[in-house]
Amino acid sequence: MPLDIDQYALLADGRTGALVGADGSIDWLCVPRFDEASVFGALLGDADHGRWLLAPVGDARLLSRAYDGDTFTLETVWATDDGVARVTDVMPVGDGSHVIRRIEGVSGRVVMRHELRVRFDYAEALPWVRQGDDGLVAVAGPDALVVRGLLWQADGFSHEAIVSVSAGERVDTVLSWFPSYAVPPAPLDVEAALRITRDWWADWAAGSSSTGLVRRSLVVLRALSNIDTGGIVAAATTSLPEDFGGSRNWDYRFVWLRDAALAIEELLAAGFTEEAAEWRDWLIRAVAGDPADVQIMYGVAGERRLTEWVADSLPGYRGSAPVRIGNAAFTQTQVDVFGEVLRALGLARDAGLVEDDLSWPLEVELLTHLETIWQQPDRGIWEIRGPARHFVHSRAMAWAAFDAGIRGIDSGRRGPRARWALVRDAIRASILADGVAPGGWFRQHDETDEVDASLLVLPTIGFCAADDPIMLATVERIEQTLVVDGLVRRYRTESGVDGVEGGENAFLACSFWLVQQYARSGRADDAQQLFDRLSALANDVGLLAEQYDSGAGRAAGNVPQALSHLTLVAAARALAS
């Protein structure tokens, strides 16, 4: 059985990542990108679905676990009755996909055990494994791994190695992925890889003056960004349940325009303009063509077809099935993404990012298309699988898109300002006419009086003031119907709006949005108290999942979740302003 979700730490190399449990087991790894098939899949099953365990033999105590500074180099210190040992886990930045596991003796003598179970293609493919002069090589279909540094013993369909270290001794083991049709990569210079990786992360983080969990959250956003393409995935995992034992399991290893744009807003605010430029270039490549064909999400390199299917080879996290690969939401219309994207591009321009020949023409074409669709029902920010609706949040983000376009014209770009102003005003009028419930609050959509936590962003985009009477009434209604144990749900699943069975837990990003609303409407004490409570939900290495099950006291949903981390950063900014 996999550990609780909040007991996992992330290793990251700028292209993909691994989840390492507090028990020393790497239970999730997809190579060479986040959205590729897994080679270790125990997170969504058990040990037989692939893992790499490294832990002391016999009784042991976990003394500490922490990242080395601002890196994703994980240092774990174990104690036994005979001594103390440190394990350093790292995925080095650079060419190729590698995992380094270093054992160092600190005191006495410690016996450590490796258990390696390689399962390619979401545990569908059991590899052929051989041990030769170059190390242990596992091959199945297009994938291959070589593991160097140890002599392994076969034990059924797994391999084991025992290592004994005394104070001052060191043993390195390196796993490297490569295409099975190619020769294995050259052995890694471990010392150089560790040094280069540490410097790379430290140099990047030095671009921000933030500290603590805010700084770690910015580094997480960098870890979820692809250094080759500029795409930012929504999370490192698929199918970790929003509803334990239920079917609300989704694949988040892709680039949502919305989430990536919001991440860029926070990176820009923190001074990281280079990342904004990389994302803008990714965006232009991904959406190139007819604006009518724009999708709400893409693959890491801009792939369009993200067909959803079920991996029956994986039983799911603690039995929460199905395990979904791909995401059917890529075919949905979600009007709000135009607002997030246009806002992010405008903020990049305001930050001094030099505009190329494609970026402004792209914005013009996107807005031209939005003129024709903003009145249509859509699936909304939560990509519901029920009937399309006229969501107020979607309308408000369409308003924000035209507002951003008008500001672009006012800063010197050419475009139909008068026409866009008319559209912007028409959208506002439609929201005030159809998007306000008889009780005086903004409602989720025009066929209900239910509220939605996404409405909390209306003041942040400038649609209304945080202390506007309608907004204050909306907050009060959210507190009455969506706040459970002090945390905010996205909406009431009991209403049936999303077309999916079961319920879900509090959504961390929505709770951070409430922090921002409190801070901007004069409720500073409430804002700080909620921020402190949310910050305490980060695990021991500063990672946040998508949701939190307050009843059971555990994280829920995919991890680490970009939206949770970027809204934490935004909430901290609101508190400081």
C-alpha positions as CSV (number, residue, x, y, z in Angstrom):
1,M,0.0,0.0,0.0
2,P,1.4,3.5,-0.9
3,L,2.0,6.0,1.9
4,D,-0.3,9.0,2.6
5,I,0.0,11.5,-0.2
6,D,1.6,14.1,2.1
7,Q,4.5,11.6,2.9
8,Y,6.0,12.0,-0.6
9,A,8.8,14.3,-1.6
10,L,9.5,15.4,-5.2
11,L,12.7,14.9,-7.1
12,A,12.9,17.0,-10.3
13,D,15.3,17.5,-13.2
14,G,13.4,20.1,-15.3
15,R,11.7,17.6,-17.5
16,T,10.1,15.0,-15.1
17,G,10.1,14.0,-11.5
18,A,9.9,11.2,-9.0
19,L,8.0,10.8,-5.8
20,V,10.0,9.4,-2.9
21,G,8.1,8.3,0.2
22,A,9.2,8.8,3.8
23,D,9.9,5.1,3.8
24,G,12.7,5.5,1.2
25,S,10.7,4.1,-1.7
26,I,10.5,5.8,-5.1
27,D,6.9,4.9,-5.9
28,W,6.3,7.1,-9.0
29,L,8.6,7.9,-11.9
30,C,7.7,8.7,-15.5
31,V,10.5,9.2,-18.0
32,P,11.7,11.1,-19.8
33,R,8.8,13.6,-19.2
34,F,6.1,14.0,-16.7
35,D,3.5,12.9,-19.2
36,E,5.3,9.7,-20.3
37,A,4.5,6.2,-19.0
38,S,5.7,5.2,-15.6
39,V,8.6,2.9,-14.8
40,F,7.7,2.9,-11.1
41,G,4.0,2.9,-10.4
42,A,3.6,1.6,-6.8
43,L,1.9,5.0,-6.0
44,L,-1.2,3.7,-7.9
45,G,-1.0,0.2,-6.7
46,D,1.6,-1.7,-4.7
47,A,5.3,-2.8,-4.9
48,D,4.5,-5.2,-7.7
49,H,3.6,-2.2,-9.9
50,G,7.2,-0.9,-9.7
51,R,9.3,0.8,-7.1
52,W,12.8,1.4,-5.9
53,L,13.1,1.0,-2.2
54,L,16.3,2.1,-0.3
55,A,16.1,1.8,3.5
56,P,18.0,0.3,6.5
57,V,17.7,-3.4,7.2
58,G,15.7,-4.1,10.3
59,D,14.4,-1.6,12.8
60,A,15.2,2.0,11.9
61,R,14.2,5.6,12.8
62,L,13.8,8.4,10.3
63,L,15.7,11.2,12.0
64,S,15.2,13.9,9.3
65,R,14.2,14.6,5.8
66,A,14.8,17.9,4.0
67,Y,15.8,19.4,0.7
68,D,19.3,20.8,0.4
69,G,18.6,24.5,0.3
70,D,16.5,25.6,-2.7
71,T,17.2,22.4,-4.6
72,F,15.3,19.2,-5.1
73,T,18.2,17.2,-3.7
74,L,16.6,15.3,-0.9
75,E,18.6,14.3,2.1
76,T,17.2,11.6,4.5
77,V,19.0,10.6,7.7
78,W,18.3,7.2,9.1
79,A,19.3,5.8,12.5
80,T,19.5,2.1,13.6
81,D,20.8,0.6,16.8
82,D,24.2,0.3,15.1
83,G,24.7,3.7,13.5
84,V,23.5,6.6,11.4
85,A,23.4,6.9,7.6
86,R,22.4,9.6,5.2
87,V,20.7,9.0,1.8
88,T,20.9,11.7,-0.8
89,D,18.4,11.4,-3.7
90,V,18.6,13.6,-6.7
91,M,17.6,13.8,-10.4
92,P,20.4,15.8,-11.9
93,V,19.7,18.7,-14.2
94,G,21.2,18.2,-17.7
95,D,21.0,15.8,-20.5
96,G,19.2,12.5,-20.0
97,S,17.0,11.1,-17.3
98,H,18.9,9.9,-14.2
99,V,18.3,9.2,-10.6
100,I,21.2,9.2,-8.1
101,R,20.9,7.5,-4.7
102,R,23.9,8.1,-2.5
103,I,24.4,6.4,0.9
104,E,26.9,7.9,3.3
105,G,27.9,6.6,6.7
106,V,27.6,9.2,9.4
107,S,28.4,7.1,12.5
108,G,28.7,3.5,13.5
109,R,27.8,1.0,10.9
110,V,24.4,0.8,9.0
111,V,23.2,-2.0,6.6
112,M,21.0,-0.6,3.8
113,R,18.9,-2.6,1.4
114,H,17.9,-1.7,-2.2
115,E,14.9,-3.4,-3.7
116,L,14.3,-2.7,-7.4
117,R,11.2,-3.6,-9.3
118,V,11.0,-2.1,-12.8
119,R,7.6,-2.1,-14.5
120,F,7.5,-0.2,-17.8
121,D,4.4,1.3,-19.4
122,Y,2.2,1.8,-16.4
123,A,3.1,-1.6,-15.0
124,E,1.9,-3.3,-18.2
125,A,5.4,-4.5,-19.3
126,L,7.6,-6.7,-17.2
127,P,11.1,-6.1,-18.5
128,W,13.8,-8.6,-19.4
129,V,16.7,-7.9,-16.9
130,R,20.3,-8.9,-17.2
131,Q,23.4,-8.0,-15.3
132,G,26.6,-7.4,-17.1
133,D,29.8,-5.4,-16.9
134,D,27.9,-2.2,-17.6
135,G,25.4,-2.7,-14.7
136,L,21.9,-4.0,-14.4
137,V,20.0,-3.5,-17.7
138,A,16.2,-3.7,-17.9
139,V,14.5,-3.7,-21.4
140,A,10.9,-3.8,-22.5
141,G,9.5,-2.4,-25.8
142,P,10.9,1.1,-26.5
143,D,12.2,1.6,-22.9
144,A,15.4,0.6,-21.1
145,L,17.1,1.4,-17.9
146,V,20.7,0.8,-16.7
147,V,21.5,0.8,-13.0
148,R,25.2,1.2,-12.1
149,G,27.1,1.0,-8.9
150,L,26.0,-2.2,-7.3
151,L,25.9,-6.0,-7.7
152,W,22.3,-7.1,-7.7
153,Q,20.7,-10.5,-6.7
154,A,17.5,-11.6,-8.5
155,D,14.5,-12.4,-6.2
156,G,11.6,-13.5,-8.4
157,F,10.6,-10.4,-10.4
158,S,12.6,-8.0,-8.3
159,H,16.3,-7.4,-7.6
160,E,18.0,-6.8,-4.3
161,A,21.3,-5.4,-3.2
162,I,22.7,-5.1,0.4
163,V,25.1,-2.2,1.2
164,S,27.0,-1.7,4.5
165,V,28.5,1.7,5.3
166,S,30.6,2.9,8.2
167,A,31.3,6.5,9.1
168,G,32.9,8.3,6.2
169,E,32.1,5.6,3.6
170,R,30.0,6.4,0.5
171,V,28.2,4.2,-2.1
172,D,26.6,5.7,-5.2
173,T,23.9,4.1,-7.3
174,V,22.7,5.6,-10.6
175,L,19.7,4.7,-12.6
176,S,19.6,6.0,-16.2
177,W,16.8,5.7,-18.7
178,F,17.5,5.4,-22.4
179,P,15.6,4.3,-25.6
180,S,16.0,0.5,-25.9
181,Y,17.2,0.9,-29.5
182,A,20.1,3.0,-28.3
183,V,23.3,2.2,-26.4
184,P,23.3,2.9,-22.7
185,P,24.4,6.4,-21.8
186,A,28.0,6.9,-20.5
187,P,28.4,6.5,-16.7
188,L,27.5,9.7,-14.9
189,D,30.1,11.8,-13.1
190,V,28.1,11.8,-9.8
191,E,30.1,14.6,-8.1
192,A,29.9,16.9,-11.1
193,A,26.2,16.1,-11.5
194,L,25.4,16.9,-7.8
195,R,27.4,20.2,-8.0
196,I,25.9,21.3,-11.3
197,T,22.4,20.5,-10.1
198,R,22.7,22.3,-6.8
199,D,24.2,25.4,-8.5
200,W,21.4,25.4,-11.1
201,W,18.6,25.4,-8.6
202,A,20.4,27.9,-6.2
203,D,21.1,30.3,-9.1
204,W,17.5,30.2,-10.2
205,A,16.0,30.7,-6.7
206,A,18.4,33.6,-6.1
207,G,16.3,35.6,-8.5
208,S,13.7,36.0,-5.8
209,S,13.8,37.8,-2.5
210,S,11.1,35.6,-1.0
211,T,11.7,33.2,1.8
212,G,10.2,30.1,3.4
213,L,7.2,28.4,1.9
214,V,6.7,31.2,-0.7
215,R,10.2,30.6,-2.0
216,R,9.7,26.8,-2.0
217,S,6.4,27.3,-3.9
218,L,8.2,29.3,-6.6
219,V,10.8,26.6,-6.9
220,V,8.0,24.0,-7.3
221,L,6.6,26.0,-10.2
222,R,10.0,25.9,-11.8
223,A,10.2,22.1,-11.2
224,L,6.9,21.7,-13.0
225,S,8.2,23.7,-16.0
226,N,9.9,21.9,-18.9
227,I,13.4,23.4,-19.5
228,D,13.2,22.4,-23.2
229,T,9.7,23.5,-24.2
230,G,8.6,26.1,-21.6
231,G,5.4,24.2,-20.8
232,I,4.2,24.1,-17.2
233,V,2.3,21.0,-16.1
234,A,-0.5,21.2,-13.6
235,A,0.9,18.5,-11.4
236,A,3.5,15.6,-11.4
237,T,0.9,12.8,-11.0
238,T,-2.2,11.3,-12.4
239,S,-5.3,9.8,-10.7
240,L,-4.5,10.6,-7.0
241,P,-8.1,10.7,-5.7
242,E,-10.1,13.8,-4.9
243,D,-12.6,11.4,-3.4
244,F,-10.9,8.4,-1.7
245,G,-12.4,5.2,-3.0
246,G,-14.3,7.2,-5.7
247,S,-13.8,7.9,-9.4
248,R,-12.8,11.5,-9.2
249,N,-9.3,10.7,-10.5
250,W,-7.8,12.8,-13.2
251,D,-4.5,13.1,-15.1
252,Y,-2.9,16.4,-14.4
253,R,0.5,15.9,-16.2
254,F,-0.3,18.3,-19.0
255,V,-0.2,22.0,-19.6
256,W,-3.5,23.8,-18.9
257,L,-3.5,27.3,-20.4
258,R,-5.2,28.6,-17.3
259,D,-2.9,27.1,-14.7
260,A,0.2,27.9,-16.7
261,A,-0.9,31.5,-17.3
262,L,-1.7,32.0,-13.6
263,A,1.7,30.5,-12.7
264,I,3.4,33.0,-15.1
265,E,1.6,35.9,-13.3
266,E,3.2,34.9,-10.0
267,L,6.6,34.2,-11.6
268,L,6.5,37.6,-13.2
269,A,5.5,39.3,-9.9
270,A,8.6,37.6,-8.4
271,G,10.8,38.9,-11.2
272,F,11.2,35.8,-13.3
273,T,10.7,37.3,-16.8
274,E,12.7,34.6,-18.6
275,E,10.2,32.0,-17.6
276,A,7.4,34.2,-19.0
277,A,9.2,34.5,-22.3
278,E,9.6,30.7,-22.4
279,W,6.0,30.2,-21.7
280,R,4.9,32.8,-24.3
281,D,7.0,31.0,-27.0
282,W,5.4,27.7,-25.9
283,L,1.9,29.3,-26.2
284,I,2.5,30.7,-29.6
285,R,3.7,27.3,-30.9
286,A,0.9,25.4,-29.2
287,V,-2.1,27.5,-30.4
288,A,-0.6,28.3,-33.8
289,G,-3.4,28.1,-36.5
290,D,-7.1,28.9,-36.4
291,P,-8.1,30.5,-33.1
292,A,-11.3,28.4,-33.3
293,D,-9.1,25.3,-32.7
294,V,-7.5,26.6,-29.4
295,Q,-7.6,24.0,-26.7
296,I,-7.7,24.5,-23.0
297,M,-4.8,22.2,-22.5
298,Y,-1.9,20.6,-24.4
299,G,1.0,18.2,-24.0
300,V,4.3,19.4,-22.6
301,A,5.6,20.2,-26.1
302,G,2.2,21.4,-27.4
303,E,0.7,18.0,-28.4
304,R,-3.0,18.4,-29.1
305,R,-4.4,14.9,-28.8
306,L,-4.6,13.9,-25.1
307,T,-7.1,11.1,-25.5
308,E,-8.3,9.8,-22.1
309,W,-8.1,6.0,-21.4
310,V,-8.0,3.8,-18.4
311,A,-4.8,2.0,-17.3
312,D,-6.3,-1.3,-16.1
313,S,-2.8,-2.5,-15.2
314,L,-2.8,-0.1,-12.2
315,P,-5.5,-0.6,-9.5
316,G,-5.4,3.0,-8.3
317,Y,-4.2,4.7,-5.1
318,R,-5.5,2.5,-2.3
319,G,-8.1,1.1,-4.7
320,S,-9.4,4.4,-6.0
321,A,-10.0,3.5,-9.6
322,P,-9.9,4.2,-12.5
323,V,-6.4,5.3,-13.2
324,R,-6.9,7.7,-16.1
325,I,-4.2,8.5,-18.7
326,G,-4.8,11.5,-20.8
327,N,-7.7,13.9,-20.1
328,A,-10.9,14.2,-22.1
329,A,-11.2,17.8,-21.0
330,F,-8.9,18.8,-23.8
331,T,-11.9,18.8,-26.1
332,Q,-14.0,21.2,-23.9
333,T,-14.8,24.8,-24.5
334,Q,-13.7,26.9,-21.4
335,V,-14.2,30.5,-22.1
336,D,-12.2,31.7,-19.1
337,V,-8.9,30.5,-20.4
338,F,-8.9,33.5,-22.8
339,G,-8.9,35.8,-19.9
340,E,-6.1,34.1,-18.0
341,V,-3.9,33.9,-21.1
342,L,-4.5,37.5,-22.2
343,R,-3.9,38.8,-18.7
344,A,-0.6,36.9,-18.5
345,L,0.5,38.2,-21.8
346,G,-0.4,41.7,-20.8
347,L,1.5,41.5,-17.5
348,A,4.5,40.1,-19.4
349,R,4.4,43.2,-21.6
350,D,4.0,45.5,-18.6
351,A,7.0,43.8,-17.0
352,G,9.1,44.9,-20.0
353,L,9.2,41.6,-21.9
354,V,10.0,42.5,-25.5
355,E,7.2,41.6,-27.8
356,D,7.9,39.7,-31.0
357,D,6.1,39.7,-34.3
358,L,3.7,36.9,-33.3
359,S,2.6,37.7,-29.7
360,W,0.4,40.8,-30.3
361,P,-1.1,39.4,-33.5
362,L,-1.9,36.3,-31.5
363,E,-3.7,38.3,-28.9
364,V,-5.7,40.1,-31.5
365,E,-6.8,36.8,-33.2
366,L,-7.7,35.3,-29.8
367,L,-9.9,38.3,-29.0
368,T,-11.5,38.3,-32.4
369,H,-12.5,34.7,-31.9
370,L,-13.7,35.4,-28.3
371,E,-16.0,38.1,-29.7
372,T,-17.9,35.2,-31.4
373,I,-18.1,32.8,-28.5
374,W,-18.3,34.6,-25.2
375,Q,-22.1,34.3,-25.1
376,Q,-22.0,30.5,-25.5
377,P,-22.3,28.1,-22.6
378,D,-19.1,26.4,-21.6
379,R,-17.7,23.8,-19.2
380,G,-16.2,26.4,-16.9
381,I,-13.0,26.6,-14.9
382,W,-13.7,23.2,-13.2
383,E,-14.2,21.5,-16.6
384,I,-17.5,19.9,-15.6
385,R,-18.7,16.8,-17.4
386,G,-22.3,17.7,-17.0
387,P,-24.3,20.1,-19.3
388,A,-22.6,23.3,-20.5
389,R,-23.7,26.4,-18.6
390,H,-23.4,30.2,-18.7
391,F,-20.8,30.3,-15.8
392,V,-20.3,33.8,-14.3
393,H,-16.6,33.1,-13.8
394,S,-16.3,32.4,-17.5
395,R,-18.1,35.6,-18.4
396,A,-15.9,37.6,-16.0
397,M,-12.7,36.2,-17.5
398,A,-14.0,37.0,-20.9
399,W,-14.5,40.6,-19.6
400,A,-10.9,40.4,-18.3
401,A,-9.6,39.3,-21.7
402,F,-11.0,42.3,-23.5
403,D,-9.9,44.6,-20.7
404,A,-6.3,43.3,-21.2
405,G,-6.6,43.8,-25.0
406,I,-7.8,47.4,-24.5
407,R,-4.8,48.1,-22.1
408,G,-2.5,46.7,-24.8
409,I,-3.9,49.2,-27.3
410,D,-3.6,52.0,-24.8
411,S,0.1,51.1,-24.4
412,G,0.7,51.6,-28.1
413,R,-0.5,48.5,-30.0
414,R,-3.0,48.7,-32.8
415,G,-6.4,47.2,-32.5
416,P,-10.2,47.9,-32.6
417,R,-10.4,49.6,-29.2
418,A,-13.9,51.0,-29.6
419,R,-15.3,47.7,-30.6
420,W,-13.6,45.8,-27.8
421,A,-14.8,48.4,-25.3
422,L,-18.4,47.8,-26.5
423,V,-17.9,44.0,-26.0
424,R,-16.4,44.5,-22.6
425,D,-19.3,46.6,-21.5
426,A,-21.8,44.1,-22.9
427,I,-20.2,41.3,-20.9
428,R,-20.3,43.3,-17.7
429,A,-24.0,44.2,-18.3
430,S,-24.8,40.5,-18.9
431,I,-23.2,39.5,-15.6
432,L,-25.0,42.1,-13.6
433,A,-28.3,41.2,-15.3
434,D,-28.1,37.4,-15.2
435,G,-25.2,36.5,-12.9
436,V,-26.6,38.0,-9.6
437,A,-28.9,35.9,-7.5
438,P,-32.1,37.4,-5.9
439,G,-30.2,37.2,-2.6
440,G,-27.7,39.8,-3.9
441,W,-24.6,37.6,-4.6
442,F,-22.8,36.5,-7.7
443,R,-24.0,33.0,-8.6
444,Q,-22.3,30.1,-10.2
445,H,-24.3,30.2,-13.4
446,D,-27.5,31.8,-14.6
447,E,-29.7,28.8,-13.8
448,T,-28.9,28.5,-10.1
449,D,-28.5,30.5,-6.9
450,E,-25.5,28.3,-5.9
451,V,-22.2,30.1,-5.5
452,D,-18.8,28.9,-6.7
453,A,-15.4,29.6,-5.2
454,S,-14.0,30.8,-8.5
455,L,-16.1,33.9,-8.0
456,L,-13.5,35.0,-5.4
457,V,-11.1,36.0,-8.2
458,L,-13.4,38.7,-9.6
459,P,-11.7,41.5,-7.5
460,T,-8.3,40.3,-8.5
461,I,-9.0,40.7,-12.2
462,G,-10.5,44.2,-11.6
463,F,-14.1,43.3,-12.4
464,C,-15.2,44.7,-9.1
465,A,-13.8,45.9,-5.8
466,A,-13.2,43.5,-3.0
467,D,-15.6,45.5,-0.8
468,D,-18.3,45.8,-3.5
469,P,-21.7,44.9,-1.8
470,I,-22.3,42.1,-4.3
471,M,-18.9,40.7,-3.7
472,L,-19.3,40.9,0.1
473,A,-22.6,39.1,-0.2
474,T,-20.9,36.4,-2.4
475,V,-18.2,35.9,0.2
476,E,-20.8,35.6,3.0
477,R,-22.7,33.0,0.9
478,I,-19.5,31.1,0.2
479,E,-18.8,31.0,3.9
480,Q,-22.2,29.7,4.6
481,T,-22.3,26.9,1.9
482,L,-18.8,26.1,0.8
483,V,-16.6,26.5,3.9
484,V,-16.1,23.2,5.8
485,D,-13.8,23.1,8.8
486,G,-12.5,26.5,7.8
487,L,-11.5,25.4,4.3
488,V,-13.2,26.2,1.0
489,R,-14.8,23.7,-1.5
490,R,-15.0,24.6,-5.1
491,Y,-18.8,24.2,-5.3
492,R,-21.4,22.0,-3.8
493,T,-21.0,18.7,-5.6
494,E,-24.4,17.8,-4.2
495,S,-26.0,20.1,-6.8
496,G,-25.0,17.7,-9.5
497,V,-23.6,20.5,-11.7
498,D,-20.4,18.6,-12.6
499,G,-22.0,15.3,-13.8
500,V,-19.6,13.1,-11.7
501,E,-20.6,10.8,-8.9
502,G,-19.3,11.3,-5.4
503,G,-18.0,14.3,-3.5
504,E,-14.7,15.9,-2.9
505,N,-12.6,17.7,-0.3
506,A,-11.6,21.3,0.3
507,F,-9.7,22.8,-2.6
508,L,-6.5,24.5,-1.5
509,A,-6.4,27.1,-4.3
510,C,-9.9,28.2,-3.5
511,S,-9.0,28.6,0.2
512,F,-6.0,30.8,-0.8
513,W,-8.3,32.9,-3.0
514,L,-10.4,33.5,0.1
515,V,-7.2,34.7,1.9
516,Q,-6.7,37.3,-0.9
517,Q,-10.3,38.4,-0.6
518,Y,-10.1,38.8,3.1
519,A,-6.8,40.8,2.8
520,R,-8.3,43.1,0.2
521,S,-11.6,43.7,2.0
522,G,-10.2,44.8,5.3
523,R,-10.3,41.4,7.1
524,A,-6.5,41.2,7.7
525,D,-6.7,39.0,10.8
526,D,-9.0,36.5,9.1
527,A,-6.7,36.5,6.1
528,Q,-3.6,35.8,8.2
529,Q,-5.2,33.1,10.2
530,L,-6.5,31.3,7.1
531,F,-3.1,31.7,5.4
532,D,-1.3,30.2,8.5
533,R,-3.7,27.3,8.6
534,L,-3.2,26.6,4.9
535,S,0.5,26.9,5.1
536,A,0.5,24.3,7.9
537,L,-1.0,21.8,5.4
538,A,2.3,21.7,3.4
539,N,4.2,18.5,4.1
540,D,7.6,18.3,5.8
541,V,9.4,19.3,2.5
542,G,7.0,22.1,1.6
543,L,4.8,20.4,-1.0
544,L,1.0,21.0,-1.4
545,A,-1.5,18.7,-3.0
546,E,-4.7,19.8,-4.7
547,Q,-7.1,19.2,-1.9
548,Y,-7.3,18.4,1.8
549,D,-9.5,15.9,3.6
550,S,-10.0,17.7,6.9
551,G,-12.1,14.9,8.4
552,A,-9.3,12.3,8.0
553,G,-6.5,14.9,8.3
554,R,-4.8,14.0,5.0
555,A,-3.9,15.5,1.6
556,A,-6.0,14.6,-1.4
557,G,-5.6,14.9,-5.2
558,N,-2.6,15.2,-7.4
559,V,0.7,16.4,-6.0
560,P,2.5,18.8,-6.1
561,Q,-0.2,20.9,-7.5
562,A,0.9,24.0,-9.4
563,L,-2.4,25.8,-8.7
564,S,-2.1,25.3,-4.9
565,H,1.5,26.7,-4.9
566,L,0.9,29.7,-7.2
567,T,-2.2,30.7,-5.2
568,L,-0.1,30.5,-2.0
569,V,2.4,32.9,-3.5
570,A,-0.5,35.2,-4.6
571,A,-2.0,35.1,-1.1
572,A,1.3,36.0,0.4
573,R,1.5,39.0,-1.9
574,A,-2.0,40.1,-0.9
575,L,-1.1,39.9,2.8
576,A,2.1,42.0,2.2
577,S,0.3,44.7,0.2
